[in-house]
């Protein structure tokens, strides 16, 4: 799961438990979530190697070409 997906998963879980009577309430809840999240930031450590990424891209291209040829 990439960082964007993780962020939206986390905020969805946070907001799902709430009930909002107005857009303003929802905005305040999102602002609170961001403040809590940013109070203790964590560093993302990239583990993938460039060669692995390029190989994955090549496999995806080959699969796409195979589908397009049919």
N, CA, C and O atoms as a GROMACS GRO file, in nm:
protein
  280
    1UNK      N    1   0.086  -0.116   0.000
    1UNK     CA    2   0.000   0.000   0.000
    1UNK      C    3   0.091   0.123   0.000
    1UNK      O    4   0.184   0.133   0.080
    2UNK      N    5   0.064   0.216  -0.090
    2UNK     CA    6   0.150   0.334  -0.094
    2UNK      C    7   0.106   0.437   0.011
    2UNK      O    8   0.003   0.421   0.077
    3UNK      N    9   0.184   0.542   0.024
    3UNK     CA   10   0.160   0.640   0.131
    3UNK      C   11   0.026   0.712   0.115
    3UNK      O   12  -0.041   0.741   0.214
    4UNK      N   13  -0.014   0.740  -0.007
    4UNK     CA   14  -0.142   0.808  -0.029
    4UNK      C   15  -0.257   0.718   0.014
    4UNK      O   16  -0.351   0.762   0.080
    5UNK      N   17  -0.249   0.591  -0.025
    5UNK     CA   18  -0.353   0.496   0.014
    5UNK      C   19  -0.360   0.481   0.166
    5UNK      O   20  -0.468   0.472   0.223
    6UNK      N   21  -0.244   0.476   0.229
    6UNK     CA   22  -0.241   0.464   0.375
    6UNK      C   23  -0.304   0.586   0.442
    6UNK      O   24  -0.379   0.574   0.538
    7UNK      N   25  -0.272   0.705   0.389
    7UNK     CA   26  -0.329   0.827   0.445
    7UNK      C   27  -0.482   0.824   0.438
    7UNK      O   28  -0.549   0.850   0.537
    8UNK      N   29  -0.535   0.793   0.320
    8UNK     CA   30  -0.680   0.792   0.305
    8UNK      C   31  -0.745   0.680   0.385
    8UNK      O   32  -0.857   0.695   0.432
    9UNK      N   33  -0.675   0.568   0.402
    9UNK     CA   34  -0.728   0.462   0.488
    9UNK      C   35  -0.740   0.514   0.631
    9UNK      O   36  -0.843   0.496   0.696
   10UNK      N   37  -0.633   0.578   0.680
   10UNK     CA   38  -0.632   0.628   0.817
   10UNK      C   39  -0.738   0.734   0.842
   10UNK      O   40  -0.808   0.730   0.943
   11UNK      N   41  -0.750   0.830   0.751
   11UNK     CA   42  -0.848   0.936   0.772
   11UNK      C   43  -0.991   0.882   0.759
   11UNK      O   44  -1.082   0.929   0.827
   12UNK      N   45  -1.010   0.783   0.673
   12UNK     CA   46  -1.142   0.721   0.660
   12UNK      C   47  -1.182   0.651   0.788
   12UNK      O   48  -1.295   0.664   0.834
   13UNK      N   49  -1.089   0.578   0.846
   13UNK     CA   50  -1.117   0.509   0.974
   13UNK      C   51  -1.149   0.612   1.082
   13UNK      O   52  -1.243   0.594   1.159
   14UNK      N   53  -1.071   0.720   1.086
   14UNK     CA   54  -1.092   0.825   1.186
   14UNK      C   55  -1.230   0.890   1.171
   14UNK      O   56  -1.300   0.912   1.269
   15UNK      N   57  -1.268   0.920   1.047
   15UNK     CA   58  -1.393   0.991   1.023
   15UNK      C   59  -1.515   0.900   1.027
   15UNK      O   60  -1.626   0.945   1.055
   16UNK      N   61  -1.496   0.774   0.999
   16UNK     CA   62  -1.610   0.680   0.991
   16UNK      C   63  -1.686   0.671   1.123
   16UNK      O   64  -1.807   0.651   1.123
   17UNK      N   65  -1.616   0.686   1.234
   17UNK     CA   66  -1.681   0.676   1.364
   17UNK      C   67  -1.763   0.800   1.399
   17UNK      O   68  -1.841   0.797   1.495
   18UNK      N   69  -1.747   0.906   1.323
   18UNK     CA   70  -1.815   1.031   1.356
   18UNK      C   71  -1.944   1.051   1.280
   18UNK      O   72  -1.972   0.984   1.180
   19UNK      N   73  -2.022   1.144   1.330
   19UNK     CA   74  -2.145   1.187   1.264
   19UNK      C   75  -2.137   1.339   1.259
   19UNK      O   76  -2.111   1.403   1.360
   20UNK      N   77  -2.159   1.396   1.142
   20UNK     CA   78  -2.136   1.538   1.125
   20UNK      C   79  -2.264   1.608   1.082
   20UNK      O   80  -2.327   1.570   0.983
   21UNK      N   81  -2.302   1.709   1.159
   21UNK     CA   82  -2.425   1.782   1.132
   21UNK      C   83  -2.405   1.890   1.026
   21UNK      O   84  -2.501   1.943   0.971
   22UNK      N   85  -2.278   1.922   0.997
   22UNK     CA   86  -2.251   2.027   0.900
   22UNK      C   87  -2.114   2.004   0.836
   22UNK      O   88  -2.033   1.925   0.885
   23UNK      N   89  -2.092   2.074   0.727
   23UNK     CA   90  -1.962   2.068   0.661
   23UNK      C   91  -1.855   2.125   0.754
   23UNK      O   92  -1.742   2.075   0.756
   24UNK      N   93  -1.890   2.226   0.829
   24UNK     CA   94  -1.795   2.286   0.924
   24UNK      C   95  -1.747   2.185   1.027
   24UNK      O   96  -1.628   2.183   1.061
   25UNK      N   97  -1.838   2.103   1.077
   25UNK     CA   98  -1.800   1.998   1.173
   25UNK      C   99  -1.703   1.899   1.109
   25UNK      O  100  -1.604   1.859   1.170
   26UNK      N  101  -1.733   1.861   0.987
   26UNK     CA  102  -1.645   1.768   0.915
   26UNK      C  103  -1.508   1.831   0.895
   26UNK      O  104  -1.406   1.764   0.914
   27UNK      N  105  -1.504   1.958   0.856
   27UNK     CA  106  -1.376   2.027   0.838
   27UNK      C  107  -1.297   2.032   0.968
   27UNK      O  108  -1.175   2.010   0.966
   28UNK      N  109  -1.363   2.059   1.079
   28UNK     CA  110  -1.294   2.063   1.208
   28UNK      C  111  -1.238   1.925   1.244
   28UNK      O  112  -1.129   1.914   1.299
   29UNK      N  113  -1.314   1.822   1.214
   29UNK     CA  114  -1.268   1.687   1.243
   29UNK      C  115  -1.145   1.652   1.158
   29UNK      O  116  -1.050   1.592   1.208
   30UNK      N  117  -1.147   1.691   1.031
   30UNK     CA  118  -1.031   1.667   0.944
   30UNK      C  119  -0.911   1.745   0.994
   30UNK      O  120  -0.799   1.693   0.996
   31UNK      N  121  -0.932   1.870   1.034
   31UNK     CA  122  -0.823   1.953   1.087
   31UNK      C  123  -0.765   1.891   1.214
   31UNK      O  124  -0.644   1.891   1.232
   32UNK      N  125  -0.850   1.839   1.300
   32UNK     CA  126  -0.804   1.772   1.422
   32UNK      C  127  -0.722   1.649   1.387
   32UNK      O  128  -0.616   1.626   1.445
   33UNK      N  129  -0.770   1.569   1.292
   33UNK     CA  130  -0.697   1.451   1.248
   33UNK      C  131  -0.557   1.490   1.200
   33UNK      O  132  -0.458   1.427   1.237
   34UNK      N  133  -0.550   1.594   1.117
   34UNK     CA  134  -0.421   1.637   1.062
   34UNK      C  135  -0.328   1.685   1.174
   34UNK      O  136  -0.209   1.656   1.172
   35UNK      N  137  -0.382   1.759   1.271
   35UNK     CA  138  -0.301   1.808   1.382
   35UNK      C  139  -0.246   1.691   1.463
   35UNK      O  140  -0.129   1.691   1.501
   36UNK      N  141  -0.330   1.592   1.491
   36UNK     CA  142  -0.284   1.474   1.566
   36UNK      C  143  -0.179   1.397   1.488
   36UNK      O  144  -0.078   1.352   1.544
   37UNK      N  145  -0.203   1.381   1.360
   37UNK     CA  146  -0.110   1.306   1.275
   37UNK      C  147   0.025   1.378   1.265
   37UNK      O  148   0.130   1.315   1.269
   38UNK      N  149   0.020   1.509   1.252
   38UNK     CA  150   0.144   1.586   1.235
   38UNK      C  151   0.217   1.611   1.367
   38UNK      O  152   0.333   1.651   1.366
   39UNK      N  153   0.151   1.587   1.480
   39UNK     CA  154   0.216   1.606   1.610
   39UNK      C  155   0.329   1.506   1.630
   39UNK      O  156   0.428   1.536   1.696
   40UNK      N  157   0.313   1.387   1.574
   40UNK     CA  158   0.416   1.284   1.585
   40UNK      C  159   0.443   1.224   1.446
   40UNK      O  160   0.403   1.111   1.418
   41UNK      N  161   0.509   1.300   1.361
   41UNK     CA  162   0.533   1.251   1.225
   41UNK      C  163   0.628   1.132   1.226
   41UNK      O  164   0.716   1.120   1.311
   42UNK      N  165   0.609   1.045   1.129
   42UNK     CA  166   0.700   0.932   1.113
   42UNK      C  167   0.762   0.939   0.974
   42UNK      O  168   0.697   0.978   0.877
   43UNK      N  169   0.886   0.903   0.968
   43UNK     CA  170   0.959   0.907   0.842
   43UNK      C  171   0.927   0.782   0.761
   43UNK      O  172   0.920   0.672   0.814
   44UNK      N  173   0.908   0.802   0.632
   44UNK     CA  174   0.888   0.688   0.544
   44UNK      C  175   1.024   0.646   0.490
   44UNK      O  176   1.098   0.728   0.434
   45UNK      N  177   1.057   0.521   0.507
   45UNK     CA  178   1.185   0.468   0.458
   45UNK      C  179   1.156   0.388   0.332
   45UNK      O  180   1.083   0.289   0.335
   46UNK      N  181   1.214   0.431   0.221
   46UNK     CA  182   1.194   0.366   0.093
   46UNK      C  183   1.279   0.240   0.089
   46UNK      O  184   1.401   0.247   0.105
   47UNK      N  185   1.215   0.125   0.067
   47UNK     CA  186   1.286  -0.002   0.068
   47UNK      C  187   1.308  -0.062  -0.070
   47UNK      O  188   1.396  -0.147  -0.087
   48UNK      N  189   1.231  -0.021  -0.166
   48UNK     CA  190   1.240  -0.079  -0.300
   48UNK      C  191   1.369  -0.034  -0.369
   48UNK      O  192   1.412   0.080  -0.355
   49UNK      N  193   1.427  -0.126  -0.441
   49UNK     CA  194   1.546  -0.094  -0.520
   49UNK      C  195   1.503  -0.053  -0.660
   49UNK      O  196   1.403  -0.102  -0.713
   50UNK      N  197   1.579   0.037  -0.718
   50UNK     CA  198   1.546   0.088  -0.851
   50UNK      C  199   1.530  -0.022  -0.954
   50UNK      O  200   1.438  -0.018  -1.036
   51UNK      N  201   1.618  -0.121  -0.951
   51UNK     CA  202   1.612  -0.230  -1.048
   51UNK      C  203   1.482  -0.310  -1.034
   51UNK      O  204   1.422  -0.350  -1.133
   52UNK      N  205   1.439  -0.332  -0.910
   52UNK     CA  206   1.313  -0.405  -0.887
   52UNK      C  207   1.194  -0.328  -0.944
   52UNK      O  208   1.104  -0.386  -1.003
   53UNK      N  209   1.196  -0.198  -0.926
   53UNK     CA  210   1.088  -0.113  -0.977
   53UNK      C  211   1.084  -0.118  -1.129
   53UNK      O  212   0.977  -0.134  -1.188
   54UNK      N  213   1.201  -0.105  -1.192
   54UNK     CA  214   1.206  -0.108  -1.338
   54UNK      C  215   1.163  -0.244  -1.392
   54UNK      O  216   1.096  -0.250  -1.495
   55UNK      N  217   1.200  -0.352  -1.325
   55UNK     CA  218   1.156  -0.486  -1.367
   55UNK      C  219   1.004  -0.499  -1.358
   55UNK      O  220   0.941  -0.558  -1.445
   56UNK      N  221   0.948  -0.446  -1.252
   56UNK     CA  222   0.802  -0.451  -1.234
   56UNK      C  223   0.732  -0.372  -1.344
   56UNK      O  224   0.629  -0.416  -1.396
   57UNK      N  225   0.786  -0.257  -1.378
   57UNK     CA  226   0.729  -0.175  -1.486
   57UNK      C  227   0.735  -0.251  -1.617
   57UNK      O  228   0.639  -0.250  -1.694
   58UNK      N  229   0.847  -0.317  -1.644
   58UNK     CA  230   0.862  -0.393  -1.768
   58UNK      C  231   0.760  -0.507  -1.775
   58UNK      O  232   0.700  -0.530  -1.880
   59UNK      N  233   0.741  -0.578  -1.664
   59UNK     CA  234   0.643  -0.687  -1.662
   59UNK      C  235   0.502  -0.632  -1.686
   59UNK      O  236   0.422  -0.695  -1.757
   60UNK      N  237   0.472  -0.517  -1.629
   60UNK     CA  238   0.340  -0.456  -1.649
   60UNK      C  239   0.321  -0.416  -1.795
   60UNK      O  240   0.213  -0.436  -1.851
   61UNK      N  241   0.424  -0.361  -1.858
   61UNK     CA  242   0.415  -0.324  -2.000
   61UNK      C  243   0.390  -0.447  -2.086
   61UNK      O  244   0.306  -0.445  -2.176
   62UNK      N  245   0.464  -0.553  -2.058
   62UNK     CA  246   0.448  -0.676  -2.136
   62UNK      C  247   0.308  -0.733  -2.119
   62UNK      O  248   0.248  -0.779  -2.217
   63UNK      N  249   0.255  -0.730  -1.999
   63UNK     CA  250   0.120  -0.780  -1.976
   63UNK      C  251   0.017  -0.694  -2.049
   63UNK      O  252  -0.077  -0.747  -2.107
   64UNK      N  253   0.036  -0.564  -2.048
   64UNK     CA  254  -0.056  -0.473  -2.116
   64UNK      C  255  -0.050  -0.495  -2.267
   64UNK      O  256  -0.154  -0.498  -2.333
   65UNK      N  257   0.069  -0.511  -2.321
   65UNK     CA  258   0.083  -0.536  -2.465
   65UNK      C  259   0.017  -0.668  -2.504
   65UNK      O  260  -0.046  -0.676  -2.609
   66UNK      N  261   0.030  -0.769  -2.420
   66UNK     CA  262  -0.031  -0.899  -2.448
   66UNK      C  263  -0.183  -0.887  -2.452
   66UNK      O  264  -0.248  -0.951  -2.536
   67UNK      N  265  -0.240  -0.807  -2.364
   67UNK     CA  266  -0.385  -0.787  -2.362
   67UNK      C  267  -0.429  -0.708  -2.485
   67UNK      O  268  -0.533  -0.737  -2.544
   68UNK      N  269  -0.351  -0.608  -2.523
   68UNK     CA  270  -0.387  -0.523  -2.636
   68UNK      C  271  -0.378  -0.598  -2.769
   68UNK      O  272  -0.450  -0.565  -2.863
   69UNK      N  273  -0.291  -0.699  -2.777
   69UNK     CA  274  -0.274  -0.776  -2.900
   69UNK      C  275  -0.391  -0.871  -2.925
   69UNK      O  276  -0.414  -0.913  -3.038
   70UNK      N  277  -0.465  -0.904  -2.821
   70UNK     CA  278  -0.576  -1.001  -2.836
   70UNK      C  279  -0.696  -0.940  -2.900
   70UNK      O  280  -0.796  -1.008  -2.919
   0.00000   0.00000   0.00000
